[in-house]
Amino acid sequence: MYDKGKIAAGILIFLALVTFPFWYGKGRTATPPSISLDTPEIRKLAVKECIEPTPYMRANHMELVKSWREAVVREENRVYVNREGKKYSMRKTRNILNL
């Protein structure tokens, strides 16, 4: 009965601490990260091309990576043949096969 003030103050402090992340950044916009495709690994490539056409890669990149993982781990298939018949290694470290 006599601790109503302490309880109310405690609840207000608790609510202020819990909601701090929400109201602290209100009104500010986060700057988007700058994405650069000009990396040392890409500069080393002789031919800069995707495994499949760009629209297909934009729409299905993650599904392609998942299917490669399944093929390599479960089926021991380590060679991918694209629509044009070009063969690629499914290893992360080296992409193009010399076949």
Residue pairs with C-beta under 8 A, 6 or more apart in sequence:
42 48
47 96
50 57
51 57
51 64
51 80
51 82
51 88
51 95
52 60
52 64
52 82
52 83
53 83
57 64
68 80
68 90
71 77
71 78
71 80
71 90
72 78
72 90
77 90
78 89
78 90
78 91
79 87
79 88
79 89
79 90
79 97
80 87
80 88
80 89
80 90
81 87
81 88
82 88
87 97
87 99
88 95
88 96
88 97
89 95
89 96
89 97
